[in-house]
Amino acid sequence: MTTPQNPNSITFPDISTIPDLDKYLAEYRGNVLRDTAIAFIILELIAFGLRVAARRINRVQYGWDDALMILALLSNLAVSTAALCKSLPSELQRH
């Protein structure tokens, strides 16, 4: 008699069935992290630049929300920079 499986449980495949396991574990994936960090930096700077340009074109005074936008930009740039530093070749980007 078998016990019914919980539909919410997670089952993992047997790693011995993965072909070329050593090659898979040695695969470098740091380029994905680097590319994502660069994309976010570009998008953040574009969004911030468009906001500043819109404020200047419409001659609208800066407010507290603009100060929060600067704070958000700086914190996001710090996170993206940390991700870029971690994307340097090391053991962190291997499976």
C-alpha positions as CSV (number, residue, x, y, z in Angstrom):
1,M,0.0,0.0,0.0
2,T,1.4,3.4,-1.0
3,T,0.9,6.6,0.9
4,P,-0.8,9.4,-1.0
5,Q,1.6,12.2,-1.9
6,N,0.9,15.7,-0.7
7,P,0.1,17.9,-3.8
8,N,1.9,20.8,-2.2
9,S,5.2,18.9,-1.6
10,I,8.2,19.5,-3.8
11,T,10.0,16.6,-5.3
12,F,13.5,17.0,-6.6
13,P,15.0,14.8,-9.3
14,D,17.8,12.4,-8.6
15,I,21.0,14.2,-9.4
16,S,22.6,11.0,-10.6
17,T,20.2,11.2,-13.6
18,I,21.5,14.6,-14.8
19,P,23.8,14.0,-17.8
20,D,27.3,15.6,-17.5
21,L,26.8,16.7,-13.9
22,D,30.3,17.8,-13.5
23,K,30.0,20.1,-16.6
24,Y,26.7,21.5,-15.3
25,L,28.2,22.3,-11.9
26,A,31.3,23.9,-13.4
27,E,29.2,26.1,-15.7
28,Y,29.8,29.9,-15.2
29,R,26.7,32.0,-14.9
30,G,28.1,35.3,-13.7
31,N,27.5,36.9,-17.1
32,V,23.7,36.8,-16.4
33,L,24.1,38.7,-13.2
34,R,26.4,41.2,-14.8
35,D,24.0,41.8,-17.7
36,T,21.0,42.2,-15.4
37,A,22.8,44.7,-13.2
38,I,23.9,46.7,-16.2
39,A,20.3,46.7,-17.6
40,F,18.9,47.9,-14.3
41,I,21.5,50.7,-14.1
42,I,20.6,51.9,-17.6
43,L,16.8,51.7,-16.9
44,E,17.2,53.6,-13.5
45,L,19.2,56.4,-15.1
46,I,16.8,56.8,-18.0
47,A,13.8,56.9,-15.7
48,F,15.5,59.5,-13.5
49,G,16.6,61.6,-16.4
50,L,13.2,61.6,-18.0
51,R,11.6,62.7,-14.7
52,V,14.1,65.5,-14.3
53,A,13.6,66.5,-17.9
54,A,9.8,66.5,-17.5
55,R,10.0,68.7,-14.4
56,R,12.3,71.2,-16.2
57,I,10.2,71.3,-19.4
58,N,7.0,71.9,-17.5
59,R,8.7,74.2,-15.1
60,V,7.4,72.4,-12.1
61,Q,9.1,72.9,-8.7
62,Y,10.8,69.9,-7.2
63,G,9.1,68.4,-4.2
64,W,9.5,65.7,-1.5
65,D,8.7,63.0,-4.1
66,D,11.7,64.1,-6.1
67,A,13.9,63.8,-3.0
68,L,12.6,60.2,-2.6
69,M,13.4,59.6,-6.2
70,I,17.0,60.6,-5.7
71,L,17.2,58.3,-2.6
72,A,15.7,55.4,-4.6
73,L,18.1,56.0,-7.4
74,L,21.1,56.0,-5.1
75,S,20.0,52.9,-3.3
76,N,19.2,51.0,-6.5
77,L,22.6,52.0,-8.0
78,A,24.3,50.7,-4.8
79,V,22.5,47.3,-5.2
80,S,23.3,47.1,-8.9
81,T,26.9,48.0,-8.2
82,A,27.1,45.3,-5.6
83,A,25.7,42.8,-8.1
84,L,28.3,43.9,-10.6
85,C,31.1,43.4,-8.0
86,K,29.7,39.9,-7.3
87,S,29.6,39.1,-11.0
88,L,33.3,39.0,-11.3
89,P,34.5,35.5,-12.0
90,S,34.5,33.5,-8.8
91,E,32.9,30.4,-7.3
92,L,29.7,32.4,-6.5
93,Q,28.3,32.1,-10.1
94,R,28.7,28.4,-10.4
95,H,25.8,26.0,-9.9
